Amino acid sequence: LSLYGHSLPALALDASDDDALLASGGADKSIKIWGLDFGDTHRTLYGHSDSITDLRFVKKTHNFFTCSKDTTVRYWDGDRFEQILLLNGHMSEINCLALSKTGAFVLSCGMDRQVRVWERTQDMVFLEEEKEREIEANFEKINGGDEVATERVLRRRQQSGGEADNGDDDDDDDNAPQSAAAVRKSVLSVSSGDRIMEALELADQEIKEKLAFNRSQEVKNKEDRKKRTPSILLLGMEPPDYVLWVLRTVKSSELEQSLLILPLSHMERLIYYLIVLLRKGHGVELCSRVAIFLIKTHQNQLIYGGSGRAGSTGNKSNISVPLRELRRLLKDRLSESRDTIGYNLAAMRMVLRISRENKNQYHIPDNESSGEDVWKNLGRLV
């Protein structure tokens, strides 16, 4: 059996005890999980920032450890295809791993001449917290150089005491970032993308449960039929309206970064909900912005095979139908919005013109009505 998939040499591999899975890591920084039944690739995992040097499965499980030249040891779940733990401690690249028979501890050794023992404890591990911690560390690492440059610029300006610097310093100040807020990425964009994906999954689940409930009610008599209560998870909203509500909660400056996190399958589901919303005329401006950005970003994937399956004509035809419908709805709704805005602008111009004409005119009341009490009939029934 020959397995192909790594773009660079495979440096480490191991199989599970039940011979169901084979995991391999290579110089391309990726981990591939193979099914030994047919030799297919179950999933490709990414996490290491350098070549993977060793990989070991835990006995009687589908969990495995990996080490890399990026000085980290990572613990993975081979069934759910996600990272469980990130272990830092080595000062140089790690060469190999060794696991105990019971999986109670793992040994790692590297070029820093250290052998580290990682013991299993009784502490609970929360995957969401581990993911957020890793994302924050990556952002700080990426933006570290920008922050150092910003700090250097601010320190130089403080030392100068407000005096003008020479020409070379001015050039450096122009090229360097002026504030950390302008160059620093935010974890909020990633969390917003996760919230959008969660909203899409909840909306899909609500639609499935609603269809199942309606089918079960069709069999019963009209007297025995019950009305389904709205989902609490969706705040009592319909699935498309809930998706629109979540999109509105994302900051406008972080919306595009949040949409970039969505995989192609979730993007197709989002397009479906956008079509439903545009048919109702809800959130036309936001839906148009999201739809145009998604299509521009995923243009090549949409052209060459739908849900990431290159050359699949069936997926291309399936995605082309909603895209044509989306194009028609965008054209119609945006035309209506343009007409409404034009009508309102014309009305505002008319009001402005009338106010200018009557600007110098004053109302002089008659002598007969000047002494009349205008409040005397207030509150009386006629």
C-alpha positions in Angstrom: 0.0 0.0 0.0 1.4 3.3 -1.1 0.1 6.6 0.4 0.6 9.9 -1.3 -0.2 13.3 0.1 2.8 15.1 1.7 4.4 17.8 -0.4 7.7 17.3 1.4 9.4 14.2 2.9 7.5 12.4 5.6 9.7 12.3 8.7 7.6 10.4 11.3 4.7 7.9 11.3 2.9 5.6 13.7 -0.2 3.4 13.7 -2.8 2.8 16.3 -3.1 -0.4 18.2 -6.2 -1.5 16.4 -4.6 -0.9 13.0 -7.4 1.5 12.0 -5.4 4.7 11.7 -2.0 5.7 10.5 -0.7 9.2 11.3 2.3 10.7 9.5 4.1 14.0 9.9 6.5 15.6 7.5 8.7 18.5 6.6 5.7 20.3 5.2 4.5 21.0 8.8 1.3 19.0 8.3 -0.1 15.8 10.0 -2.0 13.4 7.8 -4.4 10.8 9.3 -4.9 7.8 7.0 -7.4 5.0 7.1 -5.7 1.7 6.8 -8.8 0.0 5.4 -8.7 1.8 2.0 -5.7 4.0 2.3 -7.7 7.2 2.2 -6.9 10.5 3.9 -9.3 11.2 6.8 -8.0 14.6 7.6 -4.9 16.9 7.3 -4.0 18.7 10.6 -2.0 21.9 10.9 -0.5 23.4 14.0 3.3 23.1 14.0 5.3 26.0 12.5 8.3 23.8 11.5 9.1 20.2 10.4 7.6 17.4 12.5 10.3 15.1 13.8 8.4 12.4 15.7 4.9 11.0 16.2 3.6 8.5 18.7 0.1 7.0 19.4 -1.1 6.5 22.9 -1.8 2.8 23.6 -5.3 1.6 23.0 -6.5 5.0 21.9 -6.6 7.1 18.7 -4.8 10.0 20.5 -1.2 10.8 19.6 1.6 13.1 20.4 3.8 15.0 18.0 7.0 17.0 18.4 8.6 19.4 16.0 11.6 21.7 15.3 9.4 24.6 16.6 10.2 23.4 20.2 6.7 22.3 21.0 5.0 19.0 21.8 1.3 18.7 20.8 -1.4 16.3 21.8 -4.0 15.4 19.2 -7.4 13.6 19.1 -7.4 11.3 16.0 -11.1 10.8 16.1 -12.3 14.4 16.3 -9.3 15.7 14.3 -8.4 18.5 16.8 -5.6 19.5 19.0 -6.0 18.9 22.7 -2.9 20.3 24.4 0.1 22.4 23.5 3.2 21.7 25.6 6.0 24.3 25.8 9.3 24.0 27.6 12.1 23.1 25.3 14.5 25.8 24.2 15.5 24.2 20.9 14.2 21.8 18.3 12.8 18.5 19.6 14.1 15.2 18.1 12.1 12.3 19.5 9.3 11.2 21.8 8.7 8.1 24.0 5.5 7.1 25.7 4.9 4.8 28.6 2.7 1.7 28.1 -0.1 3.1 30.1 0.1 6.6 28.6 0.7 8.1 32.1 3.7 10.1 30.9 5.6 11.0 27.8 9.3 11.8 27.3 10.7 14.3 24.9 14.4 15.2 24.1 15.8 17.8 21.9 18.9 19.7 20.8 18.9 21.8 24.0 20.2 18.6 25.8 17.1 18.2 27.9 14.9 15.3 28.5 11.5 16.4 29.7 8.9 14.3 31.4 5.2 15.3 30.8 2.9 13.6 33.3 -0.8 13.2 33.0 -2.7 14.9 35.8 -6.3 15.0 37.0 -6.9 18.5 35.8 -9.6 19.0 33.3 -8.7 20.4 29.9 -11.2 22.8 28.1 -10.5 22.8 24.4 -12.0 26.2 23.8 -9.7 27.8 26.4 -6.7 26.0 24.8 -7.7 27.3 21.4 -8.1 30.8 22.5 -4.8 30.7 24.4 -3.0 29.5 21.3 -4.6 32.0 19.0 -3.6 34.9 21.4 0.0 33.6 21.5 0.1 33.4 17.7 -1.2 37.0 17.4 1.3 38.3 19.9 4.1 36.5 18.1 3.0 37.9 14.7 2.6 41.4 15.9 5.7 41.4 18.2 7.9 43.1 15.7 5.3 45.8 15.0 4.9 46.5 18.8 8.7 46.8 19.2 8.9 49.2 16.3 6.0 51.3 17.8 7.6 51.3 21.2 10.9 52.5 19.7 9.2 55.3 17.8 7.3 56.5 20.9 10.5 56.3 23.1 12.4 58.4 20.5 9.7 61.0 20.5 9.7 61.2 24.3 13.5 61.6 24.4 13.4 64.4 21.8 11.1 66.4 24.1 8.9 67.6 21.2 11.8 68.9 19.2 12.0 68.1 15.5 14.2 65.2 14.5 16.6 65.1 11.6 15.6 63.9 8.2 16.7 60.3 8.7 14.5 60.0 11.8 11.6 61.4 10.0 11.9 58.8 7.3 12.0 56.1 10.0 8.9 57.5 11.7 7.0 57.5 8.4 7.8 53.9 7.7 7.3 52.6 11.3 3.8 52.0 12.7 2.3 54.9 14.6 0.2 53.0 17.0 -0.3 49.4 18.2 -4.0 49.5 17.5 -3.5 50.1 13.8 -1.3 47.1 13.2 -2.4 44.6 15.8 -4.8 41.8 14.9 -7.7 41.0 17.3 -8.9 37.7 18.7 -12.4 39.1 18.4 -12.4 38.5 14.6 -11.7 34.8 15.2 -14.3 34.5 17.9 -16.8 36.3 15.7 -16.2 33.8 12.9 -16.8 31.0 15.4 -20.1 32.6 16.4 -21.2 32.8 12.8 -20.3 29.1 12.2 -22.2 28.2 15.4 -25.2 30.2 14.3 -25.3 28.4 11.0 -25.1 25.0 12.6 -27.9 25.9 15.1 -30.0 27.2 12.3 -29.5 24.0 10.2 -30.3 21.9 13.3 -33.5 23.9 13.9 -34.7 23.4 10.3 -34.1 19.7 10.6 -36.0 19.4 13.9 -38.8 21.5 12.5 -39.2 19.3 9.5 -39.2 16.2 11.6 -41.8 17.7 13.9 -44.1 18.7 11.0 -43.8 15.2 9.6 -44.8 13.6 12.9 -47.8 16.0 13.1 -49.0 15.2 9.7 -49.8 11.6 10.7 -52.0 12.8 13.6 -55.5 14.1 13.5 -56.1 17.8 13.3 -57.4 17.8 16.9 -54.3 16.1 18.2 -51.8 18.3 16.4 -49.6 20.6 18.5 -47.8 23.8 17.8 -44.1 23.6 18.1 -42.5 26.1 20.5 -39.7 28.3 19.2 -36.1 27.2 20.0 -34.6 28.9 23.0 -31.1 28.6 21.5 -32.3 30.8 18.6 -33.9 33.3 21.0 -37.3 32.5 19.6 -36.3 33.7 16.1 -36.6 31.9 12.8 -33.3 30.4 11.6 -32.6 33.1 8.9 -33.5 35.9 11.2 -31.2 34.5 13.9 -28.3 34.3 11.4 -29.0 37.9 10.5 -29.0 38.9 14.2 -25.6 37.2 14.7 -24.2 39.0 11.6 -25.4 42.3 13.0 -23.6 41.7 16.4 -20.3 41.5 14.6 -18.5 44.8 14.4 -18.3 46.3 10.9 -14.6 46.6 11.1 -14.2 42.9 11.9 -16.9 41.4 9.6 -14.6 40.6 6.7 -11.9 39.0 8.8 -14.6 36.9 10.5 -16.0 35.8 7.2 -12.6 34.7 6.0 -12.5 32.0 8.8 -15.6 30.3 7.4 -15.0 27.1 5.5 -16.5 26.6 2.1 -19.3 24.4 3.4 -20.5 27.0 5.9 -20.1 29.7 3.2 -22.6 27.8 1.0 -25.1 27.5 3.9 -24.7 31.2 4.6 -25.5 32.0 1.0 -28.7 30.0 1.4 -29.8 32.1 4.4 -28.8 35.3 2.6 -31.2 34.3 -0.3 -34.0 33.7 2.2 -33.4 37.0 3.9 -33.2 38.9 0.6 -36.5 37.4 -0.5 -38.1 38.8 2.7 -36.3 42.1 2.3 -34.6 41.8 5.7 -31.2 43.4 6.2 -30.6 44.2 2.5 -27.5 46.3 3.0 -25.7 43.8 5.3 -26.7 40.8 3.3 -25.5 42.5 0.1 -22.2 43.3 1.7 -21.7 39.8 3.0 -22.7 38.1 -0.3 -20.4 40.2 -2.5 -17.5 39.7 -0.2 -18.0 35.9 0.0 -18.3 35.5 -3.8 -15.2 37.7 -4.4 -13.2 35.7 -1.8 -14.2 32.2 -2.8 -14.5 32.9 -6.6 -12.1 30.2 -7.6 -13.5 27.5 -5.3 -17.0 28.3 -6.6 -16.0 28.0 -10.2 -13.9 24.8 -9.8 -16.1 22.4 -8.0 -18.4 23.7 -5.2 -17.6 22.3 -1.8 -13.9 21.9 -2.4 -14.3 18.9 -4.8 -12.4 19.8 -7.8 -13.9 18.7 -11.1 -17.3 17.7 -9.6 -19.8 18.9 -12.1 -22.7 18.1 -9.8 -21.5 20.5 -7.1 -20.9 23.2 -9.7 -24.5 22.9 -11.0 -25.8 22.8 -7.4 -24.0 26.0 -6.4 -24.7 27.8 -9.7 -28.5 27.7 -9.1 -28.4 29.6 -5.8 -25.8 32.0 -7.2 -28.0 33.0 -10.1 -30.9 33.5 -7.6 -28.7 35.5 -5.4 -27.6 37.7 -8.3 -31.3 38.3 -9.2 -32.3 39.2 -5.7 -29.3 41.5 -5.1 -30.1 43.4 -8.3 -33.8 43.7 -7.4 -33.3 44.6 -3.7 -30.5 47.1 -4.4 -32.6 48.7 -7.1 -35.4 49.1 -4.7 -33.1 50.5 -2.0 -31.7 53.0 -4.6 -35.2 54.1 -5.6 -36.1 54.5 -1.9 -33.0 56.6 -1.2 -33.6 58.7 -4.3 -37.2 59.3 -3.3 -36.1 60.3 0.2 -33.4 62.6 -1.1 -35.9 64.3 -3.4 -38.3 64.8 -0.5 -35.5 66.3 1.7 -34.6 68.7 -1.1 -38.2 69.8 -1.4 -38.4 70.3 2.3 -35.2 72.3 2.2 -36.4 74.5 -0.7 -39.7 75.2 1.0 -38.0 76.1 4.3 -35.7 78.5 2.5 -38.6 80.2 0.7 -40.5 80.6 4.0 -37.5 81.5 6.0 -38.3 85.2 6.3 -42.0 84.8 6.6 -43.6 85.1 10.0 -47.1 84.2 11.2 -49.0 87.1 12.7 -52.2 85.9 14.6 -55.5 87.8 14.2 -56.7 90.0 17.0 -59.9 87.9 17.4 -58.1 84.7 18.1 -55.3 86.2 20.1 -57.3 86.1 23.4 -58.7 82.5 22.8 -57.6 79.8 25.2 -56.3 77.0 23.1 -56.0 74.6 26.1 -59.5 74.8 27.4 -60.8 71.7 25.6 -57.7 69.6 26.4 -58.7 66.2 27.8 -62.4 66.5 27.1 -64.3 63.9 25.1 -66.1 65.3 22.1 
